[in-house]
Structures are given as structure tokens and as C-alpha cells.
Amino acid sequence: MGAVILGTGSCIPERVLSNHDLEKMVETSDEWILSRTGISTRHISGKGEQTYQLATNAARRAMEMAAVSADEIDLIVVATISSHMLMPSCACFVQNELAAKKAFAYDVNAACSGFLFGLDNVDKYLRAEPGKKVLLIGAETLSSRTNYQDRNTCILFGDGAGAVVMEYRNEDRGVVASNLFSDGALWNLLYMHTAPSCNPDIEQPDNPGAHILMEGREVFKYAVKAMEGAIRDLLEREQVDLGEVSLMIPHQANIRILNKLVSRLGINKEKVFVNVQKYGNTSAASIPIVLDEANREGRLKPNDLLLVCSFGGGFTWGATLVKW
């Protein structure tokens, strides 16, 4: 079939930032945040919880479940937009932490869709080179990229990491198919500057700093329609009825986007895994965190058909079917 997930893992920072904590930082309230986002708490990294450290801890848990050692890993892919350094990649730091000597490593930058794009990438790699083992991680410390004076964004984002170990299996399970998209024309609705340029000729004069900027209402409109379209196209192409889906695992952006998408699709809410209330939007980490929670809670059974979808800055979006 394709690339199979052998094990899942996640790592969440210890510190909890509640809505009541945010009330002391910006003009907002627990009621206002809950009604608009569905988020009650989010976790914020402290010392010893850099992106690569969260990623490494999540990876170790996934490898333990999969009974795979570091020296068996051939490739490490990390989806992130918040690595503590631009170079080397977060994946290279993870490779070093794990002492995965024979693995090569790189990052994927597709914002909140990063894990989904990485999943498609890894599936194609493993189909081309069966016998390899791959560590795919989504990890973010968005607290390092959030302006805590901007109430429209600071209420949304949290930190965390999730990981999966994958290999090709000639079995009737694994990644079935993906349907991925990008639209760079809409970049200015959700974006983040890098550090100021050292070259004055290409310096961005309006660079306010390396933190997330977003036009929330516009993102909402595009996100729901885009994910719905990607899902419907994928199901039609693969001749799969929505009723055959055992569990839908959407990117945990906010509850209003999730509820609107569920309503438009007409899928049973009991088939949709939601944990945004606990962690907020963790960008590329949200889907693998959900995967690990669902797996460890016994929500994923053999032969279950999973529908995974996401939407993020770029714009990037898409949907993937996975047979567990």
C-alpha cells in the first residue's frame, strides 16, 4: 500500500498559559477567547524546551512505540516555522540529539500544513526506496514568534511537538493518497518576517519583527473553503465515501474553523478529533500531536480510514487519507 506509521509520540511543554493569564497581558477575557477560538489553555516552552528538544523527546517516544533504534533511522524530516536557528535545520539538531548517525535530515516549511506536506514527501520517498525507516516530526515553539501585545494572535498559538516513525509495508494499509495545494498570492493574509536584512538594498522597510501577523477573518474564509474543496476532491478521486472515514484529524486552528468545516462536510462530530481547547494552534505540530493522543487513547484501530487535513500560511493546504 505505502508508508505505514509504526509508532507515534508527542511532547508538550510543562508551562500552561491560560486564558485568565492572558487577561493580565492584553485586553481580552476568557469568555471572549473561548467564544471565538474554543481555546482554554496553551503550553509555552521554558528552559530546555527549544523546538529541537521538544522534537527529540517526541521522536524518542515514537521510536520506543515502534521498537526502532536511532541507528535504524535513515531520514529525519522536521516540519517547523519556529526553529531556534535558521541554519542548521531543526532536523539536524534532532539527528545529533538522537545520535542517528546514518540518517540525513532536513526541515519542511509549509506553516500549519508542514506535517501534511512532509507526510506526502515521506510516502513518496519510501515508495521509491522500500526498506528505509523515516522519522517525521512536526515541532513548534510559536511562543518565540508571537507578539503578546497583539490580542488577535497571542490568544491562538502554543508550543509542542509530535512525531511518527514510518516505513514501507507491502500491506493493505498506510498513506493512501494526498491532495495538496499552495497559493502564494495570498501570503499577506498570514505571514511572518525573518530577522532584518544585513543588505540594505533588499531590506524590508516595514519589517516589524519576526512574529506572526494575520488577517483572521480573511484566513477563516479561505481556510474552510480550501480544506473542504481539498477533501471533497480527494474523496472523489479515490472513490471513497465520507461515511467510510473512521476518524477525521484536522489541523487544530480554532474551533470556529473546525465547526464550520464539519458542518459543510456533514461528517458526524463524533468522528472528528479535537484537542484545540488544551493546546491552541501549534501549527505543524498539531496533527502529529492529535495522532499520538488518538493512538494512545485507543481511538485508532487496524484498518481505520483516517482523513487528515490542514491549512496554513503561504497559503498552503490539503488533505490526506491514511489507512491505519
N, C-alpha and C positions, 0 to 999 in steps of 0.2 A: 504493500500500500504506500508506505512513505516513512517520513521521520516520526518516530514514536517517542513520547515522553516517558522516560524511565523513572524519574523522581522529581519532586518539587521541593522548594524551600523558600523561606522568606525571613526577613529581618526588619524589625520595626524599632526605631529609636525609643529610648526609655521616657524621655520628657514628653508630657502631654500638654498641648496648648488648647485650652477650652474656649468656647465662645465667651464665657464670663471673663477669661483672661484678656480676650481681645477687646472687651468693653472698656478696659482700662487703658488701652493703647490707641484706639481710634473711636470716632463717633459711630457706634453701632450697638446692637443688642442681640442677646441670644435669640429672641423671638424673630428679629429681622433676618438673621443669618439662617436659622432653621427654615423659615418660610420660603426663602429664596434658593437655598442650596441643599437643605437636608443634612448639613454637616453639624455635628455637635462638638467633635474634637478632631485634632490632627496631631501628629507626632513630629517633634522638632529635634534635629541632631544636636548632640553635645560633643564634648571632647572624646576623641577616639571613635567618632561616628561619621567620618568622611564618607563620601559616596562609595569609594572603592572598598572601604571597610564594611559598610552595610552589604555591598555586593558580594564580598568574600564570605561573610557569615551566611548569607542566603545560599550561596553556592555550596558551602560545606554541608548544609542541611539537605540540599537536593542530592548531593553526591552520596551522603550517608543513606538516604532512602533508596537510591539507585544501586547501592553497593558498588560504586565506581570510585577508584582512587585517582589522585591527581595525575599520576604518571600514565593513566589511560586516556586522558583528555587530549584531543588533537586540535581543537579550536575553541577559543573563548570569544564570544561576542557580547558586548555590553551596550544596551540601548540607554542613552542618557543625554540630557542637555545641561547637566549640572556637575560635571566632573570638577574636582578641585584644581585641576590643571588642564590647559588645552592640549599640551603635549608633555610627556607621553599620554597615551589614551588611558582611560579608566581601566580598560581591559588588560592593558599591560601591567598595571599595578595589581590587578586581581591575579594575573598569571604569576607574578612574583610572590604574592602573599600565599598562594596555594602551592608554590614550588612545582607548577605544572610545566616541567622543563621542555617537553616536546611539543607543547601547544603553541600555535601562533594566535595572535589576539588583535582585535580592533573594535572600535566603537561604531555605533549607528546613531545618527542624529536625524530623527523624524518626529521630534517632540513627543506628544502623547501617543502617537502611533508607532513609536520606535520598536516596542516589543513585537507588535504585529508584523512590521516590515522585517524585523530580524527573524521571526518565525518562518516567513516565506523564504528568506535568504538561506537559512539553515536547512530547510526542507530540500531546496534545490541542490545545495552543496552535498547533502547526504545521499540524494538520489544519484548524483554524479560519482560519489566516492563512498559506496557502501562499506561498512566495516569501521568507519570512523566514529568517534564519540565527541559530541559537542556540548559545551556549556553555554546556554543562552540566558542572559540576565537583563532585567530592567531595574535600574537603580537611580534614585534621585535624592538630592538634598536641595529641594526647591526653596527652603528657608534661606539659603545663601543667595537666592536670585529673586527674592520677594521684597518689595517696598512696604514695610509695615506702617507707613503713613497713608497708604492707598487702600481704603476700605473695600474697594471693588475687587481687589485681587488678594489682599492678605488674608481674607476670610476663607479662601478656597484651598490653598496649597499646603501640602505636608510632605514629609520625607519617608523614605522606606526603600526596600529592595525585594525583588522576587526572582527566583531562578529555576531553570529546568535543565535536566540532563537529557540529551536526545541521541538516538542512533537509528539507523535504517533497519527496519524489520520487514521481511517478506511475509507479512501477515495482513489480515483484513482490518487494519487499524492504522492510526497515525494521522498526519496532516492530509486532508482530502483535497482541498483547493483554497486558493486565496483570490481576492478581488480588491486590488489596491489602487489608490488614486492620489494625485497631488495637484494643487493649483497655486502656483507662486504669485499669481496676480493679486491674490488676497492677503499677502503677507502682512500688510499694515494693520490688520484687524487683531492679530495676535503675534507678538514678536518680542525679542529681547536683544539689546545691543551687546556687543562684546566690550572689552576694555578699549579706552581711547587709542587711536592710531598713533604710532610713532612717526608716521609720514604725514606732514601737514597737507600735502596735496590730495590725499584721499581720506582725510579726517572727516568724520560725520559731525557737522557743526551743531546738530540738535541731539547729540548723544547724552541722555540724562543719567546714564549708568547702566551696568549690566544687570537689570532686573526686568521682570515680566511686565509687559504692557498689553492691555486687552480692551477691545470694544465688546463688552459682554453680550449686549443684545444682538449685535450682528453675528457674533460667533454662535449664539444659540440658534438663530435662524438657519445658518448654514449647516451646523453640526447635525441637527435632527434630519434634515432632508438628505444630506450626503450619506449618513450611515444607513438610513432607510433604503436609499437607492442602491448602495453597495450590497446590502443584504439581499434585497429582492432579486437583483441581477445574478448574484452568486447562486441563490437557491434555484432560480430558473435554469441557469446554465448547467448546474449539477443534477437537475431533476429531483430536487429534494423538497418535500412539503414542509412548511413551518411546523406542522404538528409532529414531525419526526424528530425535531430538536429536543433533546433531553434537558439541556441547560444552556441558557444564554449568558455569556460572560462579557458584559460591555465595559469599556473604559469608564472609570468612576469619576466623571467630570463634576456633575452636580445632579441632585435628584430631579430637578425640573426637566433637564435634558433626557434623563433616563425614563421618566414617566411619560413624556411626550413621545419618545421613540417606541416604548412598549405599547402605548395606545394606538399609534399609527400602524404598527405591525399587527396588532391584535393577538399578541402572544400572551399566554397565561402568566400573570405576575409571579406565580409560584415557581416558574421555570427560569426566573431571572435572579442572578446572584448579585446582591447589593451590599457593599460594606462602606460606602462613601461616608456614612454617618460617623464612622470611627476614625478614618484616616484622611478624609478630604481627597483632593485631587493630587495624586502622586505621579502624574504624568506617565512616563514609560514604565514605571514600577507597578502601576495599578492592576493591570491584567495578570501579571505573574503572581502578585500578592493574592488576588482573588483565586487564581488556580490552586495555589498552595492551601488556602483556607478551605476551599471546597473539597480538595483532595483529602485533607486531614480530618474534615468533618464527615467524610464518607458520602459526600454528595456525588462523587464521580464513580460510576460503575462500569465494568467492562462492556464495551460496545455502545456506550452512551455517545450520542452525537452532540458535540459542543459547537455552539455558534459564538464566535468571538468577534467583537467589533470595536473600532476606535475612531477618534477624530482629534486632530491636534494642529498646532501651529505649522504654517507652511504655505497653504493648508495641506495637511496630509490626512488621509482617512482610508478606511477599508473594512473588509470582513473576511473571516477565515472559518472554514469548517474543519473540525478535528474529531476523529473517531477514537474514543478512549480505549 
